[in-house]
Amino acid sequence: MKLHYHPLSPYSRKALVAILMRGEAIELCEIAIGQGGLSQPEFLALSPFGKMPMLQTDDGPIIESTSIIEYLEERGPALLLPAGAERTARHFDRLGDHYLMAPMAELFWQTESELVKLAPQWLPAAWQLFATQLAGRDFVCGKAFSLGDLSGAIATDYLQRLGWQPPPAIEAWRQRCFAVPAMAQSLDMALPYVRRILGERASELG
């Protein structure tokens, strides 16, 4: 199998974490996004919408980070969908993707989309939903890190680097999530790109 991804992409990082947790010999193919890698014919033949991540498998290409994780979980072992808490994990994965990750991406790339305008409303509301679920728990589904933590924790880490401060309970949870070795490794892979982009913006501002 091959994962076509980029270390900076938060959705790529979701799939990357699932792979790193397994320790499987899955080839990591970094897409040259700055050189139009997402629009190359050979990539579009596998990911027709030009989206990453994309997992190339014997069963065909799989696009969308959560679908990739579900595929890996189905193959086993199930590391991110804890038995009896699958619905909760999937629910908070969707909340994290739609209400933290999506506005975060628009803020990171400094777009003028509607999500940027909604961010001051959506981000605190999403963090509150996570904080309520986390009351008395280490992670969304209890004692074990799961799919339900992935999007929210990754998005929160990026948001902090953009100057958004989460509530203390969310910050404590973010720290627990990034103590998971695969999460820490994915962050190490992303940081050179994050620092370069944010550093360039700071220098432009003088």
Number of C-alpha atoms within 10 A of each C-alpha: 15 14 25 23 25 22 20 16 14 27 25 23 26 23 27 26 22 25 20 16 14 16 10 10 10 16 13 15 14 13 18 12 11 7 9 9 15 21 16 12 12 11 18 14 12 17 22 13 12 17 18 23 28 24 29 19 13 7 7 10 16 20 21 17 22 23 14 24 24 18 14 19 16 11 9 10 10 15 17 23 23 18 10 9 15 15 14 18 21 19 13 24 20 18 18 26 20 16 23 26 24 18 24 27 19 17 19 16 9 10 12 10 11 10 18 19 13 12 18 12 12 17 20 17 14 17 22 16 13 22 19 13 17 17 12 11 14 16 20 27 25 15 10 16 20 25 28 27 24 29 26 28 23 25 22 23 19 20 21 13 13 13 8 15 14 18 12 10 15 20 18 12 21 21 13 15 23 18 12 13 13 20 23 15 16 22 21 12 15 17 13 12 15 17 12 11 13 14 12 12 11 10 8 8 7 6
